[in-house]
């Protein structure tokens, strides 16, 4: 979780810029993804020592991570469908180099 915390904090400004973009806010599921990641980033940032969390804090963070991850997977699948329908050559490359492919 410490690596996830560092990564998300390093991307915080980019995330805020995305949330400021009114064009992106029209896409409700993508906006939900951005808010889920933003919330997770704030939760992880709040805790200074992630190795000393209470059971309740761990459960809460696990829920936040699951919500953000599920939303991310949903958006990735929608994006792959868009590529398949409109850009088959990019889809072909993306499918071969996707984050869910077993190495």
N, CA, C and O atoms as CSV, one atom per row, in Angstrom:
chain,resi,resn,atom,element,x,y,z
A,1,UNK,N,N,0.813,-1.197,0.000
A,1,UNK,CA,C,0.000,0.000,0.000
A,1,UNK,C,C,0.856,1.261,0.000
A,1,UNK,O,O,0.432,2.312,-0.480
A,2,UNK,N,N,2.044,1.146,0.534
A,2,UNK,CA,C,2.930,2.317,0.545
A,2,UNK,C,C,3.294,2.732,-0.876
A,2,UNK,O,O,3.337,3.924,-1.182
A,3,UNK,N,N,3.555,1.759,-1.745
A,3,UNK,CA,C,3.867,2.076,-3.145
A,3,UNK,C,C,2.667,2.703,-3.845
A,3,UNK,O,O,2.819,3.646,-4.622
A,4,UNK,N,N,1.480,2.180,-3.572
A,4,UNK,CA,C,0.260,2.742,-4.143
A,4,UNK,C,C,0.075,4.180,-3.668
A,4,UNK,O,O,-0.279,5.059,-4.454
A,5,UNK,N,N,0.313,4.411,-2.398
A,5,UNK,CA,C,0.213,5.758,-1.827
A,5,UNK,C,C,1.165,6.721,-2.539
A,5,UNK,O,O,0.756,7.806,-2.953
A,6,UNK,N,N,2.404,6.334,-2.677
A,6,UNK,CA,C,3.395,7.201,-3.345
A,6,UNK,C,C,3.001,7.477,-4.793
A,6,UNK,O,O,3.100,8.610,-5.265
A,7,UNK,N,N,2.559,6.447,-5.486
A,7,UNK,CA,C,2.161,6.604,-6.886
A,7,UNK,C,C,0.988,7.569,-7.016
A,7,UNK,O,O,1.023,8.495,-7.826
A,8,UNK,N,N,-0.050,7.346,-6.213
A,8,UNK,CA,C,-1.231,8.197,-6.308
A,8,UNK,C,C,-0.929,9.642,-5.933
A,8,UNK,O,O,-1.440,10.568,-6.563
A,9,UNK,N,N,-0.114,9.836,-4.924
A,9,UNK,CA,C,0.256,11.199,-4.536
A,9,UNK,C,C,1.031,11.875,-5.664
A,9,UNK,O,O,0.849,13.066,-5.917
A,10,UNK,N,N,1.891,11.123,-6.338
A,10,UNK,CA,C,2.664,11.706,-7.439
A,10,UNK,C,C,1.772,12.094,-8.626
A,10,UNK,O,O,2.170,12.915,-9.452
A,11,UNK,N,N,0.583,11.516,-8.715
A,11,UNK,CA,C,-0.355,11.793,-9.810
A,11,UNK,C,C,-1.499,12.710,-9.383
A,11,UNK,O,O,-2.421,12.952,-10.161
A,12,UNK,N,N,-1.446,13.219,-8.158
A,12,UNK,CA,C,-2.551,14.001,-7.607
A,12,UNK,C,C,-2.884,15.223,-8.466
A,12,UNK,O,O,-4.058,15.487,-8.727
A,13,UNK,N,N,-1.882,15.963,-8.901
A,13,UNK,CA,C,-2.141,17.169,-9.681
A,13,UNK,C,C,-2.818,16.820,-11.011
A,13,UNK,O,O,-3.746,17.509,-11.434
A,14,UNK,N,N,-2.368,15.782,-11.650
A,14,UNK,CA,C,-2.990,15.340,-12.906
A,14,UNK,C,C,-4.452,14.961,-12.670
A,14,UNK,O,O,-5.325,15.312,-13.464
A,15,UNK,N,N,-4.708,14.263,-11.602
A,15,UNK,CA,C,-6.065,13.865,-11.258
A,15,UNK,C,C,-6.952,15.091,-11.044
A,15,UNK,O,O,-8.091,15.127,-11.510
A,16,UNK,N,N,-6.435,16.074,-10.352
A,16,UNK,CA,C,-7.206,17.299,-10.129
A,16,UNK,C,C,-7.501,18.021,-11.435
A,16,UNK,O,O,-8.591,18.564,-11.612
A,17,UNK,N,N,-6.538,18.031,-12.347
A,17,UNK,CA,C,-6.763,18.662,-13.652
A,17,UNK,C,C,-7.870,17.939,-14.420
A,17,UNK,O,O,-8.693,18.571,-15.082
A,18,UNK,N,N,-7.881,16.609,-14.325
A,18,UNK,CA,C,-8.938,15.845,-14.988
A,18,UNK,C,C,-10.307,16.177,-14.391
A,18,UNK,O,O,-11.292,16.311,-15.116
A,19,UNK,N,N,-10.358,16.308,-13.071
A,19,UNK,CA,C,-11.623,16.632,-12.413
A,19,UNK,C,C,-12.106,18.040,-12.754
A,19,UNK,O,O,-13.301,18.322,-12.671
A,20,UNK,N,N,-11.190,18.915,-13.133
A,20,UNK,CA,C,-11.559,20.282,-13.520
A,20,UNK,C,C,-12.096,20.368,-14.943
A,20,UNK,O,O,-12.708,21.370,-15.315
A,21,UNK,N,N,-11.876,19.340,-15.731
A,21,UNK,CA,C,-12.261,19.356,-17.145
A,21,UNK,C,C,-13.762,19.080,-17.291
A,21,UNK,O,O,-14.208,17.962,-17.036
A,22,UNK,N,N,-14.545,20.090,-17.699
A,22,UNK,CA,C,-15.997,19.886,-17.810
A,22,UNK,C,C,-16.388,18.853,-18.871
A,22,UNK,O,O,-17.445,18.232,-18.763
A,23,UNK,N,N,-15.561,18.667,-19.876
A,23,UNK,CA,C,-15.869,17.658,-20.903
A,23,UNK,C,C,-15.830,16.248,-20.325
A,23,UNK,O,O,-16.644,15.400,-20.690
A,24,UNK,N,N,-14.890,16.004,-19.431
A,24,UNK,CA,C,-14.786,14.675,-18.839
A,24,UNK,C,C,-15.890,14.423,-17.826
A,24,UNK,O,O,-16.310,13.282,-17.630
A,25,UNK,N,N,-16.358,15.480,-17.185
A,25,UNK,CA,C,-17.396,15.320,-16.173
A,25,UNK,C,C,-18.731,14.891,-16.774
A,25,UNK,O,O,-19.615,14.425,-16.056
A,26,UNK,N,N,-18.878,15.047,-18.094
A,26,UNK,CA,C,-20.100,14.597,-18.761
A,26,UNK,C,C,-20.178,13.064,-18.819
A,26,UNK,O,O,-21.256,12.502,-19.013
A,27,UNK,N,N,-19.058,12.410,-18.653
A,27,UNK,CA,C,-19.005,10.949,-18.680
A,27,UNK,C,C,-19.081,10.447,-17.240
A,27,UNK,O,O,-18.068,10.374,-16.544
A,28,UNK,N,N,-20.281,10.105,-16.805
A,28,UNK,CA,C,-20.544,9.829,-15.398
A,28,UNK,C,C,-19.677,8.705,-14.818
A,28,UNK,O,O,-19.140,8.844,-13.719
A,29,UNK,N,N,-19.542,7.611,-15.539
A,29,UNK,CA,C,-18.765,6.495,-14.981
A,29,UNK,C,C,-17.280,6.857,-14.872
A,29,UNK,O,O,-16.604,6.429,-13.937
A,30,UNK,N,N,-16.777,7.641,-15.823
A,30,UNK,CA,C,-15.374,8.066,-15.733
A,30,UNK,C,C,-15.192,9.046,-14.575
A,30,UNK,O,O,-14.185,8.997,-13.870
A,31,UNK,N,N,-16.152,9.920,-14.384
A,31,UNK,CA,C,-16.102,10.850,-13.258
A,31,UNK,C,C,-16.121,10.081,-11.943
A,31,UNK,O,O,-15.393,10.422,-11.010
A,32,UNK,N,N,-16.957,9.039,-11.866
A,32,UNK,CA,C,-16.989,8.203,-10.659
A,32,UNK,C,C,-15.620,7.572,-10.402
A,32,UNK,O,O,-15.177,7.486,-9.256
A,33,UNK,N,N,-14.957,7.134,-11.467
A,33,UNK,CA,C,-13.613,6.587,-11.327
A,33,UNK,C,C,-12.658,7.639,-10.760
A,33,UNK,O,O,-11.900,7.357,-9.832
A,34,UNK,N,N,-12.694,8.835,-11.311
A,34,UNK,CA,C,-11.812,9.900,-10.832
A,34,UNK,C,C,-12.064,10.215,-9.363
A,34,UNK,O,O,-11.119,10.402,-8.598
A,35,UNK,N,N,-13.320,10.273,-8.968
A,35,UNK,CA,C,-13.633,10.556,-7.562
A,35,UNK,C,C,-13.202,9.407,-6.655
A,35,UNK,O,O,-12.724,9.642,-5.545
A,36,UNK,N,N,-13.365,8.171,-7.115
A,36,UNK,CA,C,-12.934,7.018,-6.308
A,36,UNK,C,C,-11.426,7.051,-6.101
A,36,UNK,O,O,-10.946,6.776,-5.001
A,37,UNK,N,N,-10.682,7.383,-7.136
A,37,UNK,CA,C,-9.220,7.464,-7.010
A,37,UNK,C,C,-8.827,8.649,-6.148
A,37,UNK,O,O,-7.898,8.557,-5.346
A,38,UNK,N,N,-9.525,9.756,-6.310
A,38,UNK,CA,C,-9.247,10.930,-5.485
A,38,UNK,C,C,-9.482,10.626,-4.007
A,38,UNK,O,O,-8.671,10.982,-3.153
A,39,UNK,N,N,-10.592,9.970,-3.719
A,39,UNK,CA,C,-10.889,9.606,-2.324
A,39,UNK,C,C,-9.824,8.662,-1.767
A,39,UNK,O,O,-9.352,8.842,-0.645
A,40,UNK,N,N,-9.455,7.666,-2.549
A,40,UNK,CA,C,-8.432,6.716,-2.111
A,40,UNK,C,C,-7.112,7.434,-1.841
A,40,UNK,O,O,-6.439,7.149,-0.850
A,41,UNK,N,N,-6.749,8.353,-2.710
A,41,UNK,CA,C,-5.511,9.120,-2.517
A,41,UNK,C,C,-5.556,9.895,-1.212
A,41,UNK,O,O,-4.585,9.906,-0.456
A,42,UNK,N,N,-6.678,10.541,-0.950
A,42,UNK,CA,C,-6.820,11.308,0.289
A,42,UNK,C,C,-6.760,10.400,1.519
A,42,UNK,O,O,-6.118,10.738,2.514
A,43,UNK,N,N,-7.420,9.267,1.448
A,43,UNK,CA,C,-7.395,8.324,2.573
A,43,UNK,C,C,-5.983,7.817,2.853
A,43,UNK,O,O,-5.550,7.765,4.004
A,44,UNK,N,N,-5.274,7.447,1.796
A,44,UNK,CA,C,-3.908,6.958,1.980
A,44,UNK,C,C,-3.001,8.072,2.493
A,44,UNK,O,O,-2.119,7.825,3.317
A,45,UNK,N,N,-3.210,9.287,2.015
A,45,UNK,CA,C,-2.394,10.424,2.449
A,45,UNK,C,C,-2.629,10.757,3.912
A,45,UNK,O,O,-1.718,11.204,4.609
A,46,UNK,N,N,-3.842,10.540,4.370
A,46,UNK,CA,C,-4.206,10.859,5.752
A,46,UNK,C,C,-3.396,10.038,6.746
A,46,UNK,O,O,-3.028,10.533,7.812
A,47,UNK,N,N,-3.119,8.791,6.400
A,47,UNK,CA,C,-2.409,7.882,7.307
A,47,UNK,C,C,-0.905,7.992,7.075
A,47,UNK,O,O,-0.416,7.736,5.975
A,48,UNK,N,N,-0.193,8.371,8.107
A,48,UNK,CA,C,1.261,8.536,7.986
A,48,UNK,C,C,1.980,7.184,7.957
A,48,UNK,O,O,2.919,6.993,7.184
A,49,UNK,N,N,1.538,6.255,8.797
A,49,UNK,CA,C,2.187,4.942,8.878
A,49,UNK,C,C,1.176,3.869,8.492
A,49,UNK,O,O,0.354,3.456,9.310
A,50,UNK,N,N,1.242,3.427,7.261
A,50,UNK,CA,C,0.282,2.440,6.776
A,50,UNK,C,C,0.486,1.068,7.401
A,50,UNK,O,O,-0.401,0.217,7.335
A,51,UNK,N,N,1.635,0.848,8.001
A,51,UNK,CA,C,1.909,-0.449,8.626
A,51,UNK,C,C,1.288,-0.551,10.015
A,51,UNK,O,O,1.292,-1.626,10.615
A,52,UNK,N,N,0.760,0.547,10.527
A,52,UNK,CA,C,0.204,0.548,11.891
A,52,UNK,C,C,-1.285,0.885,11.897
A,52,UNK,O,O,-1.766,1.538,12.823
A,53,UNK,N,N,-2.005,0.452,10.889
A,53,UNK,CA,C,-3.426,0.757,10.788
A,53,UNK,C,C,-4.261,-0.202,11.631
A,53,UNK,O,O,-3.899,-1.362,11.825
A,54,UNK,N,N,-5.377,0.306,12.122
A,54,UNK,CA,C,-6.310,-0.545,12.855
A,54,UNK,C,C,-7.050,-1.437,11.857
A,54,UNK,O,O,-7.010,-1.212,10.647
A,55,UNK,N,N,-7.714,-2.438,12.387
A,55,UNK,CA,C,-8.498,-3.326,11.533
A,55,UNK,C,C,-9.581,-2.580,10.769
A,55,UNK,O,O,-9.826,-2.859,9.595
A,56,UNK,N,N,-10.231,-1.629,11.438
A,56,UNK,CA,C,-11.273,-0.841,10.772
A,56,UNK,C,C,-10.694,0.013,9.651
A,56,UNK,O,O,-11.294,0.130,8.583
A,57,UNK,N,N,-9.533,0.607,9.892
A,57,UNK,CA,C,-8.892,1.405,8.844
A,57,UNK,C,C,-8.509,0.544,7.650
A,57,UNK,O,O,-8.680,0.951,6.501
A,58,UNK,N,N,-7.990,-0.648,7.927
A,58,UNK,CA,C,-7.632,-1.563,6.834
A,58,UNK,C,C,-8.857,-1.968,6.019
A,58,UNK,O,O,-8.797,-2.027,4.791
A,59,UNK,N,N,-9.962,-2.246,6.699
A,59,UNK,CA,C,-11.191,-2.610,5.995
A,59,UNK,C,C,-11.681,-1.453,5.131
A,59,UNK,O,O,-12.110,-1.653,3.994
A,60,UNK,N,N,-11.614,-0.249,5.679
A,60,UNK,CA,C,-12.053,0.923,4.925
A,60,UNK,C,C,-11.178,1.125,3.681
A,60,UNK,O,O,-11.693,1.355,2.586
A,61,UNK,N,N,-9.865,1.039,3.855
A,61,UNK,CA,C,-8.967,1.192,2.709
A,61,UNK,C,C,-9.173,0.084,1.688
A,61,UNK,O,O,-9.121,0.333,0.484
A,62,UNK,N,N,-9.403,-1.126,2.154
A,62,UNK,CA,C,-9.647,-2.241,1.236
A,62,UNK,C,C,-10.896,-1.971,0.393
A,62,UNK,O,O,-10.908,-2.252,-0.805
A,63,UNK,N,N,-11.947,-1.428,1.016
A,63,UNK,CA,C,-13.167,-1.072,0.276
A,63,UNK,C,C,-12.884,0.011,-0.750
A,63,UNK,O,O,-13.346,-0.063,-1.888
A,64,UNK,N,N,-12.117,1.025,-0.340
A,64,UNK,CA,C,-11.781,2.121,-1.251
A,64,UNK,C,C,-10.967,1.620,-2.440
A,64,UNK,O,O,-11.203,2.029,-3.577
A,65,UNK,N,N,-10.014,0.740,-2.175
A,65,UNK,CA,C,-9.178,0.176,-3.247
A,65,UNK,C,C,-10.041,-0.662,-4.185
A,65,UNK,O,O,-9.912,-0.567,-5.406
A,66,UNK,N,N,-10.912,-1.475,-3.620
A,66,UNK,CA,C,-11.780,-2.323,-4.444
A,66,UNK,C,C,-12.692,-1.472,-5.323
A,66,UNK,O,O,-12.872,-1.774,-6.502
A,67,UNK,N,N,-13.268,-0.412,-4.757
A,67,UNK,CA,C,-14.154,0.464,-5.533
A,67,UNK,C,C,-13.395,1.121,-6.686
A,67,UNK,O,O,-13.883,1.147,-7.816
A,68,UNK,N,N,-12.200,1.652,-6.405
A,68,UNK,CA,C,-11.407,2.309,-7.449
A,68,UNK,C,C,-10.976,1.303,-8.513
A,68,UNK,O,O,-11.037,1.601,-9.706
A,69,UNK,N,N,-10.546,0.130,-8.098
A,69,UNK,CA,C,-10.081,-0.880,-9.043
A,69,UNK,C,C,-11.228,-1.375,-9.924
A,69,UNK,O,O,-11.060,-1.515,-11.135
A,70,UNK,N,N,-12.383,-1.638,-9.328
A,70,UNK,CA,C,-13.538,-2.111,-10.103
A,70,UNK,C,C,-13.957,-1.058,-11.128
A,70,UNK,O,O,-14.293,-1.388,-12.265
A,71,UNK,N,N,-13.935,0.190,-10.721
A,71,UNK,CA,C,-14.278,1.277,-11.639
A,71,UNK,C,C,-13.250,1.388,-12.761
A,71,UNK,O,O,-13.606,1.613,-13.918
A,72,UNK,N,N,-11.983,1.229,-12.417
A,72,UNK,CA,C,-10.918,1.287,-13.412
A,72,UNK,C,C,-11.067,0.155,-14.433
A,72,UNK,O,O,-10.916,0.378,-15.634
A,73,UNK,N,N,-11.356,-1.033,-13.967
A,73,UNK,CA,C,-11.550,-2.175,-14.874
A,73,UNK,C,C,-12.747,-1.926,-15.791
A,73,UNK,O,O,-12.677,-2.194,-16.990
A,74,UNK,N,N,-13.825,-1.422,-15.240
A,74,UNK,CA,C,-15.013,-1.111,-16.034
A,74,UNK,C,C,-14.672,-0.111,-17.143
A,74,UNK,O,O,-15.071,-0.302,-18.292
A,75,UNK,N,N,-13.950,0.934,-16.811
A,75,UNK,CA,C,-13.572,1.944,-17.804
A,75,UNK,C,C,-12.623,1.375,-18.843
A,75,UNK,O,O,-12.719,1.712,-20.024
A,76,UNK,N,N,-11.705,0.514,-18.413
A,76,UNK,CA,C,-10.763,-0.089,-19.354
A,76,UNK,C,C,-11.512,-0.957,-20.366
A,76,UNK,O,O,-11.210,-0.929,-21.559
A,77,UNK,N,N,-12.483,-1.723,-19.888
A,77,UNK,CA,C,-13.266,-2.579,-20.789
A,77,UNK,C,C,-14.060,-1.726,-21.773
A,77,UNK,O,O,-14.121,-2.045,-22.960
A,78,UNK,N,N,-14.668,-0.643,-21.288
A,78,UNK,CA,C,-15.416,0.249,-22.185
A,78,UNK,C,C,-14.483,0.860,-23.233
A,78,UNK,O,O,-14.856,1.004,-24.397
A,79,UNK,N,N,-13.276,1.214,-22.812
A,79,UNK,CA,C,-12.303,1.781,-23.748
A,79,UNK,C,C,-11.886,0.744,-24.794
A,79,UNK,O,O,-11.752,1.069,-25.973
A,80,UNK,N,N,-11.684,-0.484,-24.368
A,80,UNK,CA,C,-11.317,-1.545,-25.307
A,80,UNK,C,C,-12.445,-1.790,-26.312
A,80,UNK,O,O,-12.180,-2.035,-27.489
A,81,UNK,N,N,-13.700,-1.727,-25.858
A,81,UNK,CA,C,-14.830,-1.886,-26.777
A,81,UNK,C,C,-14.823,-0.753,-27.799
A,81,UNK,O,O,-15.036,-0.984,-28.989
A,82,UNK,N,N,-14.579,0.462,-27.337
A,82,UNK,CA,C,-14.501,1.618,-28.238
A,82,UNK,C,C,-13.390,1.403,-29.279
A,82,UNK,O,O,-13.601,1.632,-30.470
A,83,UNK,N,N,-12.227,0.970,-28.831
A,83,UNK,CA,C,-11.127,0.729,-29.777
A,83,UNK,C,C,-11.480,-0.373,-30.765
A,83,UNK,O,O,-11.210,-0.254,-31.960
A,84,UNK,N,N,-12.084,-1.444,-30.264
A,84,UNK,CA,C,-12.443,-2.561,-31.142
A,84,UNK,C,C,-13.412,-2.109,-32.230
A,84,UNK,O,O,-13.272,-2.490,-33.392
A,85,UNK,N,N,-14.398,-1.293,-31.848
A,85,UNK,CA,C,-15.411,-0.839,-32.802
A,85,UNK,C,C,-14.877,0.211,-33.777
A,85,UNK,O,O,-15.228,0.198,-34.956
A,86,UNK,N,N,-14.035,1.116,-33.290
A,86,UNK,CA,C,-13.635,2.273,-34.101
A,86,UNK,C,C,-12.178,2.277,-34.560
A,86,UNK,O,O,-11.850,2.918,-35.558
A,87,UNK,N,N,-11.310,1.577,-33.851
A,87,UNK,CA,C,-9.872,1.581,-34.181
A,87,UNK,C,C,-9.303,0.166,-34.017
A,87,UNK,O,O,-8.546,-0.091,-33.081
A,88,UNK,N,N,-9.660,-0.741,-34.915
A,88,UNK,CA,C,-9.273,-2.148,-34.719
A,88,UNK,C,C,-7.771,-2.394,-34.649
A,88,UNK,O,O,-7.342,-3.317,-33.956
A,89,UNK,N,N,-6.957,-1.602,-35.341
A,89,UNK,CA,C,-5.507,-1.836,-35.287
A,89,UNK,C,C,-4.934,-1.429,-33.928
A,89,UNK,O,O,-4.056,-2.106,-33.394
A,90,UNK,N,N,-5.425,-0.339,-33.379
A,90,UNK,CA,C,-4.988,0.056,-32.032
A,90,UNK,C,C,-5.508,-0.947,-31.008
A,90,UNK,O,O,-4.820,-1.267,-30.039
A,91,UNK,N,N,-6.732,-1.443,-31.227
A,91,UNK,CA,C,-7.295,-2.461,-30.339
A,91,UNK,C,C,-6.411,-3.697,-30.326
A,91,UNK,O,O,-6.132,-4.255,-29.265
A,92,UNK,N,N,-5.973,-4.123,-31.492
A,92,UNK,CA,C,-5.134,-5.315,-31.593
A,92,UNK,C,C,-3.859,-5.162,-30.767
A,92,UNK,O,O,-3.469,-6.080,-30.045
A,93,UNK,N,N,-3.223,-4.023,-30.871
A,93,UNK,CA,C,-2.018,-3.764,-30.087
A,93,UNK,C,C,-2.338,-3.698,-28.598
A,93,UNK,O,O,-1.623,-4.276,-27.779
A,94,UNK,N,N,-3.396,-3.005,-28.253
A,94,UNK,CA,C,-3.767,-2.837,-26.845
A,94,UNK,C,C,-4.113,-4.164,-26.191
A,94,UNK,O,O,-3.770,-4.394,-25.031
A,95,UNK,N,N,-4.773,-5.015,-26.905
A,95,UNK,CA,C,-5.150,-6.324,-26.364
A,95,UNK,C,C,-3.907,-7.176,-26.099
A,95,UNK,O,O,-3.851,-7.921,-25.121
A,96,UNK,N,N,-2.919,-7.059,-26.977
A,96,UNK,CA,C,-1.692,-7.840,-26.792
A,96,UNK,C,C,-0.836,-7.310,-25.657
A,96,UNK,O,O,-0.031,-8.050,-25.092
A,97,UNK,N,N,-0.998,-6.036,-25.314
A,97,UNK,CA,C,-0.180,-5.419,-24.265
A,97,UNK,C,C,-1.060,-4.894,-23.121
A,97,UNK,O,O,-0.807,-3.820,-22.576
A,98,UNK,N,N,-2.088,-5.661,-22.770
A,98,UNK,CA,C,-3.022,-5.184,-21.757
A,98,UNK,C,C,-2.550,-5.546,-20.347
A,98,UNK,O,O,-1.803,-6.508,-20.173
A,99,UNK,N,N,-2.980,-4.784,-19.346
A,99,UNK,CA,C,-2.502,-5.003,-17.977
A,99,UNK,C,C,-3.044,-6.261,-17.324
A,99,UNK,O,O,-2.567,-6.635,-16.252
A,100,UNK,N,N,-4.021,-6.930,-17.924
A,100,UNK,CA,C,-4.607,-8.122,-17.325
A,100,UNK,C,C,-4.085,-9.416,-17.932
A,100,UNK,O,O,-4.467,-10.507,-17.509
A,101,UNK,N,N,-3.225,-9.292,-18.909
A,101,UNK,CA,C,-2.666,-10.466,-19.578
A,101,UNK,C,C,-1.619,-11.113,-18.694
A,101,UNK,O,O,-0.730,-10.441,-18.172
A,102,UNK,N,N,-1.727,-12.402,-18.532
A,102,UNK,CA,C,-0.716,-13.117,-17.755
A,102,UNK,C,C,0.590,-13.112,-18.542
A,102,UNK,O,O,0.607,-13.405,-19.738
A,103,UNK,N,N,1.666,-12.782,-17.871
A,103,UNK,CA,C,2.970,-12.720,-18.527
A,103,UNK,C,C,3.544,-14.099,-18.681
A,103,UNK,O,O,4.643,-14.254,-19.213
